[in-house]
Amino acid sequence: MRRPSSPGLPSREQILDFIAKSDVPAGKREIARAFGLQGNEKIALKALLKDMADEGLIDSARGRAFHKMGGIPKVTVLRVTDITDEGVALAVPETWHGENGPPPQLRVKEVRGRKGPALGVGDRILARTEEAGKGWIAHPMKKLARGEELMLGVLHREGDKLWLRPVDKREKRDTLVSDAGDADAGDLVLAEKAGRPPRITARVTERLGDPFAPRAFSLVAIHKFGIPDIFPEAVIEEAELVPRLDLGEGREDLRDLPIVAIDPADARDHDDAIWAAPDDDPVNPGGFQAIVAIADVSFYVRPGSALDREAKKRGNSVYFPDRVVPMLPEALSADICSLKEGVDRAAMVCHLTVKADGTLAKWRFTRAVVRIAANIAYEDAQAAIDGTIDHPLTDSALKPLWSCWKALFRAREAREPLDLDLPERRVVLDEKGRILSVAPRERLDAHRLVEDYMIAANVAAAKALEAKKAPVMYRDHEPPSREKLVALKDYLATFDMEFALGQVVRPATFNHIISKVTDETAKPQIMEQVLRSQTQAYYAPANTGHFGLALGSYAHFTSPIRRYADLLVHRSLVGAYGLEGGKPKLNGPGKSADIPARTALTQDEAERMTAIGELISQAERRAMEAERETVDRYVAAFLSTKIGDVLDTRITGVQSFGFFATVEGLGGDGLVPVSTLGAERFRYDEAARALEGEESGERYTSGMKLRLRLVEANPISGSLRFELEEGASHLPMRGGPRGARGGGKGRPMMGRRGRPANIRHKGKRR
């Protein structure tokens, strides 16, 4: 319950302002003294501070001092996580209360001993913190007893000793195991560091099992990145209760419309469905009426509930080849919030009026009851339109959808968004979780159709909230920085392609560059380099537009089952359009009082949109990295049966220490160290991103196709190693980088472990 402040008490805003500006840790005593509180006012202050903590406005720090939720206490315990090449220690809060998202990293003010840095990785310090610009600085006050740091790895035996080999391919050193517990060689384990440098050992704390067993690769990523994968008991109990909520009165009834959900064939959750028909309004000749129906997750996941807290903590669902770590429990994600064929479902509906040229004439949002006519796989929808299969909804639902989409597609082509046709890898598993194949994911018109309807609804949601002057959690994608554009200019020059830095850069600028590439073998690496030049999209309440989609206002509205940002947009729409409804009522036994009444965005959420946006953006980046590394492990496992084979590859990146190559049509990145390229010295041309032999002039450049022998494929780390095929020559590259040459012999790999290229395209996260 939110208690009002008494006349003598400061307001919540005044307390937050005092905590933020105080030069010392602000506890109850300091707050009472600052506002001159006496007697019963101090008792009332204690109750108010408890309310503010329950509301998520503040949290307690060391010594009972308070700080703003999502911030860092002025005095706190930090753990050193890294030492930079310049000797600067980087640390994170040992206890982090920022909505349980990834903690921020602080630069520890330089403290050096006589023999180098006084701090090492794993050290704990009591420090005073201050915000500096967009980052944080820590001023050490005291060094504390060294804490425990968990490592994830696989045990292997050498003689009578066990060693821990880390799963992180960036970590090159194995650690001697001082206590294996019940684990043995070959087991995947969690371990803590013991001892002090240089005699660090590992003590096993948990045996996770066989790292090569089905589903183990995603388990590695879950543990490595700290992805929450077990729902607390309170969340499960609430998830079992809310499906019995009565939908109430006032919902629009759309059950008679042939609305269809088009999804992957193996989809378990269906959060969006679509419908379209020609518009019979004479003021919109050649136009269409369209509906994008989205699962009404905000009706079931209410602000301040256990479900809401857990969803905010997770930020998004994480998709692995063998499992999904959902944002919401299955009772919601795979059942009551999933738009399944033939059952009544609560939906948030975007009604669109589409002009003949594909632009949006108007839009509105309602809460509705829908009954999906069919759940159709992408492949089946495409086949029905192509006439290769018969489907009962082809004429009534699919053909009108395709007609309206042709208009939406014309509008898309007119605004010229960034068009990078970089395929995703799809790992196909059998029923036991074993790898059947790894191949690029097929891209159909059916995929583009659904994507364009979703983009239209996302635009409408952002513009509708702007018109209502309501809070918006935007999906921001800023234009490339000048530094990135300079690097791209230098890269394109190696292909004899010009790129003017003075021009106004639009997505169409990059599309024009790609269209001028006539050599199909060079086009993929140029598209990858264009992708490298782009900024990373993020969530924020401040609108900077979506550069990649060439849109001025854009928000995520269409996937509230798997993205918390969408849930916030739904809540804001509920408030803006007056769709709140009455008090919650349960069908059957149970206490509806246990369920928060509000489904609209709260004032507290609106005020904390910036902090929440940062947290869910961090969670998204964590998920993307975990998904990418897991696919790398599956690819390495698939290739582990091909050791010694000579494979067709393409160079994806060149550095001074060697070049990276990927297997054509498959993926997987491996390093060929420069030390294995022959006896002569190779010079690194940074502008051209090329290695060139000083005597022979032989060059290795990005995009070059060549045959390499696979010498190692490590499924645990996801790393590959290649060597030049004895006597191999480069495959021809017409129109590729100037100076590319073939020839040359290799010698055996020297035993270095490679590092992965870090470029992937995830179209679903626009």
Secondary structure, DSSP 8 states (H G I E B T S, - for coil): ------TTS--HHHHHHHHHH-SS-B-HHHHHHHTT--THHHHHHHHHHHHHHHTTSEEE-GGG-EEETTS--SEEEEEEEEE-TTS-EEEEESS--STT-----EEE---EETTEES--TT-EEEEEEEEETTEEEEEEEEEE-----EEEEEEEEETTEEEEEES-TT----EEEEE-TT--TT-EEEEEEES-TT--EEEEEEEEE-TTSTTHHHHHHHHHHT---S--HHHHHHHHHGGGB---S--EE-TTS--EEEE-TT-S---EEEEEEE---TTSTT-EEEEEEEE-HHHHS-TTSHHHHHHHHH-B-EE-SS-EE-SS-HHIIIIITS--BTSEEEEEEEEEEE-TTS-EEEEEEEEEEEEBSEEEEHHHHHHHHHTSS--TTIIIIIHHHHHHHHHHHHHHHHH---------EEEEE-TTS-EEEEEE----HHHHHHHHHHHHHHHHHHHHHHHTT----EEEB----HHHHHHHHHHHHTTT----TTS---HHHHHHHHHT---TTTHHHHHHHHHHHS---EEESS---BTTTTBSS-B--S-TTTBHHHHHHHHHHHHHTT---SS--BSSSS-GGGS-S--S--HHHHHTHHHHHHHHHHHHHHHHHHHHHHHHHHHHHHHGGGTT-EEEEEEEEEETTEEEEEETTTEEEEEEEGGGS-SS-EEEETTTTEEEETTT--EEETT-EEEEEEEEEETTTTEEEEEE-TT------TT-STT-----------S-----------GGG-
